Amino acid sequence: MKDATKQIQWLESMRELNKAKKVKKAKLITMKIDPDLLSAFKLKCELEKRPYTTRIKELMQDYLEDNN
């Protein structure tokens, strides 16, 4: 029953995400990342001429869409 509840919550979250794209204000978060990892990630994004924060959001979205 616990798994079913989690799945329903996840599906509801995905529904809200797809329904409200760009409608809600983005939420500011803080997280600790290894400095070398962050530096390498930023450099790769810079080479691709893409903001690293945008790429992080894309990766999160891809993860959610690929693992349903």
N, C-alpha and C positions, 0 to 999 in steps of 0.2 A: 504494500500500500504506500509505503514511503517513496519508492521509486516512481510510482504513478503520479504522486503529488508533485515530485520534482520535475517530471516530464511535463506535466500540465503547466507548472510555473514557467518552465523554459519555453514552451510553445506560446504562452501568453506574452512573455518577454519579446520573443521574435515577432509576434503579431504587432505589438506596440512599436517595436523598432521599425518595421516596414511601414506601418501606418503613419508614423510621425517623423519621417526623414526630414531633417532640416527645420522642423517646426519648433522643437524644444531647444532651449539653450544648452550648449555643451557643458558637461560637468568637469570641473577641474579636479585632477587627481594627483597624488604624489606617490612615487615608488622609487625604491632603491635599485639601481642597476650597476653592475660592474663597470667602472670607468673605461676600461679597455674595450669592452663590448659596445658601450654607448658611442665611444669615439669611432670605432670601426663602422658601426651602423650609420652614424651621421656622415662619415666620409663617403660611404657607398651611396647614400641618398643624394649627397651633394654631386657626385659624379653623374647620377641619373637626373640631376636638376629637379629634384622633388623634395619638398619639406619632409623632414624625418617624422614629424608628428603625424602628418597625413599618412605616411607609410605605415606607421604603427596602427592607426585606425583601420586602414585597409586590411592589414594582417589580422586584426581582431575580427573584422567583418567576415573575411574569408574563412577563418577558423570556425566561426559560428555556422556559416552556410555549408561548409564541407562536413561537419560533424553532427548532422541532425538525424 
